[in-house]
Every structure is written in structure tokens, then in C-alpha cells.
Amino acid sequence: MNKRTLLSFAAVLATILLISLTSASCGGGQQEAVTPTAGQAAATPTVGQEAATPPTLDGQALVQERCTQCHGLGRITRAEKTEEEWQATVERMVGKGAALDAAEQEAVIRYLAETYSK
């Protein structure tokens, strides 16, 4: 190939790469689907309804989804604690990085206290 052909080829290749990167960084026109987690149902108001009732959080699903990212489920199922002790444990785990908001923490504590209590 001569120098002019190589430069033309390089310019076309650079243009294709630039378009691909631009398209990818803009999402390519696709939107990511938002899916509820941990047993939450999507709350969509119907016509004439001002606000949907917030879904009930599934403490068991939250434990299985979030807590097992750092340790096995057996560690939890072998424990027997009071509600106060579970609350202290959950707060300690959130302090270490467990991704649980306040409502999720309450659901997890309620589930653990009902299921694995002293």
C-alpha cells in the first residue's frame, strides 16, 4: 500500500472508532431497565391514584442478596440474637459497607429477629 492509501485507511478507521465510542458513551439510544430488588414490586400509580402504597420490603430476600456478599448465609442462620442485638449487628455491618438504607435495615432486623431470635 502506498502512503496515501494508508492515511485514508487510518482516517476511516479512526472515524469508525470515534463514532463507536461516542455511541457507546451515549447509551446507543437504549435505556437500562430498572428492576426492583429484594422482593420489591414496582409501584406505579394508576389513573386517579395520587400515590402508590410503598411495597413491603422482603427482609429474607435482602439478607440473601446483601448480607451474603461478604459472608455465608450459615453465619446468619446459626446466630440467635434479640432484636436489639440484631439491630446492633446490622448497624455494624452498614458501618462496614453493607448497602442497606434505613427502610431496608428495618426490614432485615425485623426478619432476623422473627426468624433467628433467642
Beta strands, then each sheet from edge to edge (+ up, - down):
end
